[in-house]
Amino acid sequence: MAEAPRGKVFNQKGVEFTQDPPKHEKTRGWPLVNPKSCPGSQLEFHVTEIQPDGAALDDVHPDEDHVFYVLSGRAKARVGEDDFDVEPGDALFVPKNTLHNFRIQGGEVFRIAVVFAPARGFWTA
C-alpha cells in the first residue's frame, strides 16, 4: 500500500524551472507539487509564466483535467471551440481530452497557477 502524502511547503525559489516545456514558447514553469516531489499525491500544481511574445500552443491532455488560475497578465484562451478572455482572478477549467491554448494579450507577463488532475504518469515512471 502506498504511503499517504504528508504536508509539505514548496517555494518557487527552491524548485528548478523548466524552460519552454513542450508546446510552449518563451515560457518558464515551476512544477511545485507532483508525485515525485510529494510521494502519494494524485495531482500536479505548477506556476507558469509566459512572456508577452510567448505562447501556449494547441495542446490536449487525454487523461487529465486542467485548471488555470490567472495571477497576472491577460490572455485569450481557446478551450475546444470556445474563446475566453482571462485576467487576474479568473479560473479556467479545461476538461480532459479537450484542445486548449493561450494567446497573450498586452505587454505584461501572463502568470498562472496550473493544476493537472490526476497527475500525469511520467512523474511516477
Secondary structure as UniProt FT lines:
FT   HELIX           12..14
FT   STRAND          18..19
FT   TURN            22..23
FT   STRAND          24..33
FT   TURN            35..37
FT   TURN            39..40
FT   STRAND          44..59
FT   STRAND          65..72
FT   STRAND          74..79
FT   TURN            80..81
FT   STRAND          82..86
FT   TURN            88..89
FT   STRAND          91..94
FT   TURN            96..97
FT   STRAND          100..105
FT   STRAND          110..117
FT   HELIX           121..123
//
